[in-house]
Structures are given as structure tokens and as C-alpha cells.
Amino acid sequence: MKIGINATILDDKPTGLGIFTLNIINQLADILDEKDELVIYTSVPSYFENLNVTVRKVTDSVQPKNGKKAGLIRFLWTQFMFPILFYRDKCDIMYSTTHHGNLFLTKKQVLTIHDLLPIKFPNQYMLQNLYFKTIIPHLIKKSPFLFTVSDNTRKDIVDHYHYASDKIGVIYNSYDKEHFYHHDEESFKERFGDYLLFLGASYPHKNVERTIKAFLNFKAHSENKINLLIVNRVNDYLDSVKNKFRSNKTFLENVKFVDYVSYNELPILYSNAVALIYTSMYEGFGIPPLEAMACGCPVVASNNSSIPEVCGSHALYIDPYDEMSIFQGMKQIVEDQKLRKDLSAHGYAQTAKFDWAQSAQNLYRELNNLHL
């Protein structure tokens, strides 16, 4: 079986979809039968130099770091260039690590739909919403099988697109187990004191505004000196949120912002936090809680979408749409030291349920079944 993998989502600083792509390909390359072959279509061939795979260089214009223009180019490349290369390389099956597929391929193609964010938040993802409404229905009609990253997203796909549940496989995300573990170094604690950690404030569904309001309410009812540390690259949305609180003294003194934390520093960031506050209104999977638990960081998390599936019984759950619920979660996690210790101790067991190698095995098994 010759598998062509559309990995055009990669650039030199991969985030969610890119990290999934790298890990799945790396693990898949390790477990392939000797009669099988991977052909990787990517603009960053250097990622795969040490793998026993064939790599086809794609134009750098498709890289996500190039913004919306790159999204259009990636779509056009997938429709017109990819099938030429795919047939030239005599691939048997196309696997896309994302929801980007070709409308004209007559051979089997399989997509990974990570979430339905563009459907659930159309004003936030207007172009993606158009794609998910007009293109995805045609792609999945041509796909004999789909993958997603959680049972919750599988249910979303079934409910919205009426695709058969037994034709959707779940291949969970995981995390780098050699990288994410508890660190004793306290560099972030030395800089910011005790802090609740909020990661990712790029879009409204991440719920940063309501979280800040809940934190300010908590500070108004507590003498605890804890801060709220928000880590996210500066963008227009985050700037607009900041402007709403400019006149609030507690906000200015106790809500701290960090533009960027390197991958190497992330485990220290988690390890130094009193807790991770993960109040997202929807996630296809949600990797930060998993990374946090691996570092011994207690997690306060939303009770919706796939998040309970990821965190199991080892998080303190809140209603992300209820500011008072977030406030109560913050109050409980800060004031209850035993709760923090229990969540920290038991979180490690939850992380063991997620493994890139197992996810790749599930993927490989289903691709084999399709090829037979």
C-alpha cells in the first residue's frame, strides 16, 4: 500500500494541526510494513529527513504562517497540483491530516476533521464556515472513511453531516512524553508570583474576557495575592479585550500578559502554575490540559465538548458560559490545597491514556482495511 499524505498544513512553527501532523507521520513511519510506503507532500521536508519515507517538496506559499492568502493557495494546490503529483507517484490512498481534501480524486481519500469550530462559531471563522458548509459535504461524500480526534467530535460530525458513525475512526491527540513532566525550576514563579495560567486567547471562543471578569470578581472577594497569567501572541482580539479593562486597577496590577513562551519553557510554565484555567467554550480535543496534567499542574476546565473526555475525573469542572461558575472554580482551586494535590497526583494516570503510537496504530489499521 502506497499512502500519499497531504501535510501542507506544516510550517516552521507548527501549532495544533501541525503538531498532530508531525507526530502521526513520525509514528506511522515507524510501524509501516516493509511492503508499504509513505509519500509526504510538504513545504518543510527537513522534518522528515531521518524517516524512511518519500518526500515531495511543496511551495512555501501554503504555509499557515502566511495567513489567509496561504489558506487560499493551499486550497488551490490541493485541488489542482496535488492530484497530478498523487497519480504520478502512483499512490493507492490519500490521507490528509486535516480537513483539506480534493474534490476530483477518484481514488480513496481519507480526511481528519479535528473539530467543527467554523460551524459552531460562524462569525469567528467566516471563510472556514463557507468551506465547511459548501466543500466539506462534497468531500465526505467521496470519503469511504473519516478520522477525528475525539468521540465528541465524531458525534458532532454525525449530527451535522449525517455521516455514518461506524465510518469515523477516533485517533486521539497526545503530547510529547519526554518533554512534558514536572520541573522544579521556578523561573516563572519568580517573575509573576503565584499565578493561575490561561493559555491561548486568540479567539472569542477561548473565553478570555469572561475569565478575566471572573478573576476580578475573585480578587474583589479575596486577599490572596495570586495573579492571572495570560499567554498568547498579541493580536487585535486580545487588544480589544485588554482595552475593556484598562480603567480597572486590579486588572492592571494582577492580570499579566506574556506574548510568547518557547516550547522548551512550556513545561516550566505549567509546573510553576497554581492551576491551568481552561474555560474554552468548545474544543475538538484540547491539548493544554493534557500537557498541564503531565507536568503535575491542577486543571480547572470547561464541562463541555471534548474536554471531559480528555481530562476524565481529574479536573475541576466549570460551566464556561457562567461567570459565577468560573469564579467558584478559581476560588476552590486557590483555597483548597488538598484538592490541588489530589488533582496533581491523579492527573498523571489520565495522561497515560493518550499515546501517539497507539493513535498511529489505529490509523494504520483503518487505512489497511480500506486498501484491502
C-alpha positions as CSV (number, residue, x, y, z in Angstrom):
1,M,0.0,0.0,0.0
2,K,1.3,3.4,-1.0
3,I,-0.1,6.2,1.1
4,G,0.1,9.8,0.0
5,I,-0.1,12.2,2.9
6,N,-1.2,15.8,2.5
7,A,1.0,17.6,5.1
8,T,0.7,21.1,3.6
9,I,-0.5,22.4,7.0
10,L,3.1,22.4,8.2
11,D,5.4,25.5,8.6
12,D,8.5,26.1,10.7
13,K,6.5,26.9,13.9
14,P,3.8,24.2,14.0
15,T,0.9,24.6,16.3
16,G,-2.2,22.3,16.9
17,L,-2.8,20.8,13.5
18,G,0.9,20.9,12.6
19,I,1.9,19.1,15.8
20,F,-0.7,16.5,15.1
21,T,0.6,16.1,11.6
22,L,4.3,15.7,12.7
23,N,3.5,13.2,15.4
24,I,1.2,11.0,13.4
25,I,3.6,10.8,10.4
26,N,6.6,10.1,12.7
27,Q,4.8,7.2,14.4
28,L,3.2,5.9,11.2
29,A,6.6,5.7,9.6
30,D,7.8,3.5,12.5
31,I,5.1,0.9,12.2
32,L,4.7,0.5,8.4
33,D,5.0,-2.9,7.0
34,E,8.0,-3.2,4.7
35,K,5.7,-3.6,1.7
36,D,4.1,-0.2,2.4
37,E,5.4,3.3,1.5
38,L,4.6,6.8,2.7
39,V,4.8,9.8,0.3
40,I,4.8,13.1,2.2
41,Y,3.7,16.3,0.4
42,T,5.1,19.2,2.5
43,S,6.7,22.6,2.3
44,V,9.1,21.6,5.1
45,P,11.0,18.5,4.0
46,S,13.5,18.9,6.8
47,Y,11.0,17.5,9.3
48,F,11.2,14.0,7.7
49,E,14.9,13.8,6.8
50,N,15.5,10.9,9.2
51,L,12.4,8.9,8.3
52,N,12.2,6.1,5.7
53,V,9.7,8.0,3.6
54,T,9.5,9.7,0.2
55,V,9.1,13.5,0.5
56,R,7.8,15.8,-2.2
57,K,8.6,19.5,-1.7
58,V,5.6,21.8,-2.0
59,T,5.7,25.6,-2.4
60,D,6.3,27.6,0.8
61,S,3.2,29.7,-0.1
62,V,0.9,27.2,1.5
63,Q,2.4,27.6,5.0
64,P,-0.2,28.8,7.6
65,K,2.2,31.5,8.9
66,N,1.4,33.4,5.6
67,G,-2.2,34.0,6.8
68,K,-5.4,33.9,4.8
69,K,-3.6,34.1,1.5
70,A,-1.9,30.8,2.3
71,G,-5.2,29.2,3.0
72,L,-6.4,30.0,-0.5
73,I,-3.2,28.8,-2.1
74,R,-3.4,25.6,0.0
75,F,-6.9,25.0,-1.2
76,L,-6.0,25.6,-4.9
77,W,-2.8,23.5,-4.6
78,T,-4.9,20.6,-3.1
79,Q,-7.4,20.8,-6.0
80,F,-5.1,21.2,-8.9
81,M,-1.5,20.3,-8.1
82,F,-2.0,17.5,-5.6
83,P,-3.9,15.1,-7.9
84,I,-1.2,15.4,-10.5
85,L,1.6,14.5,-8.0
86,F,-0.6,11.9,-6.4
87,Y,-1.2,10.0,-9.7
88,R,2.4,10.5,-10.8
89,D,3.6,8.9,-7.6
90,K,1.1,6.0,-8.1
91,C,-0.4,6.3,-4.6
92,D,-3.2,3.9,-3.6
93,I,-4.8,6.1,-0.9
94,M,-4.7,9.7,0.1
95,Y,-4.7,10.6,3.8
96,S,-5.0,14.2,4.9
97,T,-4.0,15.1,8.5
98,T,-6.6,17.9,8.2
99,H,-9.9,18.6,6.6
100,H,-8.3,19.6,3.3
101,G,-9.2,17.2,0.5
102,N,-9.5,17.1,-3.2
103,L,-12.9,17.3,-5.0
104,F,-11.8,15.4,-8.1
105,L,-9.7,12.4,-6.9
106,T,-11.2,9.1,-8.0
107,K,-9.0,7.1,-5.7
108,K,-9.7,6.7,-2.0
109,Q,-9.1,9.7,0.2
110,V,-9.5,10.0,3.9
111,L,-9.7,13.3,5.9
112,T,-9.2,14.2,9.5
113,I,-11.8,16.6,10.8
114,H,-10.5,17.9,14.1
115,D,-13.5,20.0,15.1
116,L,-16.5,21.9,13.9
117,L,-15.4,25.3,15.2
118,P,-16.3,27.0,11.9
119,I,-19.9,25.6,12.2
120,K,-20.3,26.4,15.9
121,F,-18.8,29.9,15.7
122,P,-19.5,31.2,12.1
123,N,-18.8,34.8,12.8
124,Q,-15.4,33.9,14.2
125,Y,-14.4,31.8,11.2
126,M,-16.4,33.3,8.2
127,L,-14.2,31.8,5.4
128,Q,-13.8,28.5,7.1
129,N,-17.5,28.4,7.7
130,L,-18.1,28.8,4.0
131,Y,-15.7,25.9,3.4
132,F,-17.3,23.7,6.0
133,K,-20.8,24.4,4.5
134,T,-20.0,24.1,0.8
135,I,-16.9,22.0,0.4
136,I,-16.8,19.5,3.3
137,P,-20.2,17.9,2.4
138,H,-18.8,17.0,-1.1
139,L,-15.5,15.8,0.3
140,I,-17.0,13.5,2.9
141,K,-19.4,12.0,0.3
142,K,-16.3,10.9,-1.6
143,S,-14.6,9.6,1.5
144,P,-15.1,6.0,2.5
145,F,-13.9,6.8,6.0
146,L,-13.1,9.8,8.2
147,F,-10.9,10.3,11.2
148,T,-11.4,12.7,14.1
149,V,-9.6,13.3,17.4
150,S,-12.4,12.7,20.0
151,D,-15.6,10.8,20.4
152,N,-17.3,14.2,21.0
153,T,-16.2,15.5,17.6
154,R,-17.3,12.2,16.0
155,K,-20.8,12.9,17.4
156,D,-20.7,16.4,16.1
157,I,-19.9,15.2,12.6
158,V,-22.6,12.6,12.7
159,D,-25.2,15.2,13.9
160,H,-24.3,17.9,11.5
161,Y,-23.3,16.0,8.3
162,H,-25.3,12.8,8.9
163,Y,-22.2,10.7,8.2
164,A,-22.3,7.1,9.5
165,S,-20.7,6.9,12.9
166,D,-19.1,3.5,12.2
167,K,-17.2,5.1,9.3
168,I,-15.5,7.6,11.6
169,G,-12.3,6.5,13.5
170,V,-11.0,8.3,16.5
171,I,-7.3,8.9,16.7
172,Y,-6.6,10.9,19.8
173,N,-4.1,13.6,20.1
174,S,-1.3,13.1,22.7
175,Y,1.7,15.0,23.9
176,D,5.5,14.7,24.0
177,K,6.1,12.5,27.0
178,E,9.8,13.1,27.0
179,H,9.3,16.8,27.2
180,F,6.3,17.5,29.4
181,Y,6.9,16.5,33.0
182,H,7.2,18.3,36.3
183,H,10.1,20.8,36.6
184,D,11.4,22.1,39.9
185,E,12.8,25.2,38.3
186,E,10.7,28.3,39.4
187,S,11.6,30.9,36.8
188,F,8.0,31.9,36.0
189,K,7.0,31.9,39.7
190,E,9.9,34.2,40.4
191,R,8.7,36.6,37.7
192,F,5.0,36.5,38.3
193,G,4.5,35.2,41.8
194,D,1.7,32.7,42.3
195,Y,-0.5,32.6,39.2
196,L,-3.4,31.0,37.5
197,L,-2.4,30.2,34.0
198,F,-4.6,30.9,30.9
199,L,-3.2,29.7,27.6
200,G,-4.5,30.9,24.2
201,A,-6.6,34.0,23.9
202,S,-6.7,34.4,20.1
203,Y,-10.4,33.9,19.6
204,P,-13.7,34.7,21.5
205,H,-14.5,31.0,22.0
206,K,-11.4,30.7,24.2
207,N,-13.4,32.7,26.7
208,V,-10.7,35.1,27.9
209,E,-13.0,38.0,28.6
210,R,-15.4,36.1,30.8
211,T,-12.4,34.5,32.6
212,I,-10.9,37.9,33.3
213,K,-14.2,39.1,34.8
214,A,-14.4,36.0,37.0
215,F,-10.9,36.6,38.2
216,L,-11.5,40.2,39.0
217,N,-14.6,39.1,41.0
218,F,-12.5,36.6,42.8
219,K,-9.8,39.2,43.7
220,A,-12.6,41.5,45.0
221,H,-13.6,38.8,47.5
222,S,-10.2,37.5,48.4
223,E,-7.0,38.9,49.9
224,N,-4.9,36.2,48.1
225,K,-2.1,37.8,46.1
226,I,-2.4,35.4,43.2
227,N,-2.2,36.7,39.6
228,L,-3.8,35.7,36.3
229,L,-1.1,35.0,33.7
230,I,-2.4,35.1,30.1
231,V,0.0,33.7,27.5
232,N,-0.8,34.5,23.9
233,R,0.7,36.3,21.0
234,V,-0.6,39.9,20.7
235,N,-3.5,40.2,18.2
236,D,-6.4,42.5,17.5
237,Y,-8.9,40.5,19.5
238,L,-6.7,40.3,22.6
239,D,-6.0,44.0,22.4
240,S,-9.7,44.7,22.2
241,V,-10.3,42.7,25.4
242,K,-7.5,44.5,27.2
243,N,-9.0,47.8,26.3
244,K,-12.2,46.9,28.1
245,F,-10.4,46.6,31.4
246,R,-7.9,49.5,31.1
247,S,-9.5,51.5,33.9
248,N,-9.6,48.6,36.4
249,K,-6.8,48.9,39.0
250,T,-6.9,45.2,39.8
251,F,-6.6,44.2,36.2
252,L,-3.6,46.5,35.7
253,E,-1.9,45.1,38.8
254,N,-2.9,41.4,38.8
255,V,-3.5,40.3,35.2
256,K,-0.2,39.7,33.5
257,F,0.4,39.1,29.8
258,V,3.2,37.2,28.1
259,D,3.4,37.3,24.4
260,Y,5.4,34.1,23.8
261,V,6.7,31.2,25.7
262,S,9.1,28.8,23.9
263,Y,8.4,25.1,23.6
264,N,11.3,24.4,25.9
265,E,9.9,26.7,28.6
266,L,6.3,25.4,28.4
267,P,6.8,22.6,31.0
268,I,8.2,25.1,33.5
269,L,5.3,27.4,32.8
270,Y,2.8,24.6,33.7
271,S,4.9,23.3,36.6
272,N,5.0,26.8,38.2
273,A,1.3,27.5,37.9
274,V,-1.2,27.1,40.8
275,A,-3.6,25.7,38.2
276,L,-4.4,25.9,34.5
277,I,-7.7,27.7,33.9
278,Y,-9.2,26.2,30.7
279,T,-12.5,27.8,30.1
280,S,-12.9,27.3,26.3
281,M,-16.5,27.1,25.0
282,Y,-15.6,24.3,22.6
283,E,-12.7,22.1,21.7
284,G,-12.2,19.3,19.2
285,F,-9.7,17.9,21.7
286,G,-7.8,20.3,23.9
287,I,-4.1,19.5,24.4
288,P,-3.1,22.1,27.1
289,P,-5.0,20.3,29.9
290,L,-3.2,17.1,28.9
291,E,0.2,18.8,29.0
292,A,-0.6,20.5,32.3
293,M,-1.6,17.3,34.0
294,A,1.7,15.7,32.7
295,C,3.5,18.5,34.5
296,G,1.6,18.0,37.7
297,C,-0.4,21.2,37.2
298,P,-4.1,21.0,38.5
299,V,-6.7,21.8,35.9
300,V,-9.9,23.8,36.1
301,A,-11.7,23.0,32.9
302,S,-14.9,23.5,30.9
303,N,-17.6,20.8,31.3
304,N,-18.4,20.8,27.6
305,S,-17.4,19.4,24.2
306,S,-14.4,17.0,24.3
307,I,-12.8,18.5,27.4
308,P,-14.2,16.0,29.9
309,E,-13.2,13.2,27.5
310,V,-9.6,14.4,27.7
311,C,-9.5,15.3,31.5
312,G,-11.6,12.4,32.8
313,S,-12.4,12.7,36.5
314,H,-9.1,14.5,37.2
315,A,-10.1,18.1,36.6
316,L,-12.3,20.6,38.5
317,Y,-15.1,21.4,36.0
318,I,-16.9,24.7,35.5
319,D,-19.6,26.0,33.1
320,P,-17.7,28.2,30.6
321,Y,-20.8,30.2,29.9
322,D,-21.4,31.1,33.6
323,E,-19.0,33.7,35.0
324,M,-20.0,32.8,38.6
325,S,-19.1,29.1,37.9
326,I,-15.7,30.2,36.7
327,F,-15.3,32.4,39.8
328,Q,-16.2,29.5,42.1
329,G,-13.8,27.2,40.3
330,M,-11.0,29.7,40.8
331,K,-11.9,30.2,44.4
332,Q,-12.0,26.5,45.1
333,I,-8.7,25.6,43.4
334,V,-6.8,28.5,45.1
335,E,-8.2,27.9,48.6
336,D,-8.3,24.1,48.7
337,Q,-4.7,22.9,48.8
338,K,-5.8,19.2,49.2
339,L,-7.8,19.4,46.1
340,R,-4.8,20.8,44.2
341,K,-2.6,17.9,45.5
342,D,-5.2,15.3,44.6
343,L,-5.7,16.6,41.1
344,S,-2.0,16.9,40.5
345,A,-1.3,13.4,41.8
346,H,-4.1,11.7,39.8
347,G,-3.7,13.7,36.6
348,Y,-0.7,11.6,35.6
349,A,-2.8,8.5,35.3
350,Q,-5.2,10.3,32.9
351,T,-2.3,11.3,30.6
352,A,-1.3,7.7,30.2
353,K,-4.5,7.0,28.2
354,F,-3.2,9.1,25.3
355,D,-0.3,7.9,23.1
356,W,0.8,8.9,19.7
357,A,2.0,5.4,18.9
358,Q,-1.5,3.9,19.6
359,S,-3.2,6.6,17.6
360,A,-0.9,5.8,14.6
361,Q,-1.7,2.1,15.0
362,N,-5.4,2.9,14.8
363,L,-4.9,5.0,11.7
364,Y,-2.7,2.3,10.0
365,R,-5.3,-0.4,10.8
366,E,-8.1,1.5,9.2
367,L,-6.1,2.5,6.1
368,N,-5.2,-1.1,5.7
369,N,-8.8,-2.1,5.9
370,L,-9.7,0.4,3.2
371,H,-7.0,-0.8,0.9
372,L,-7.9,-4.5,1.1
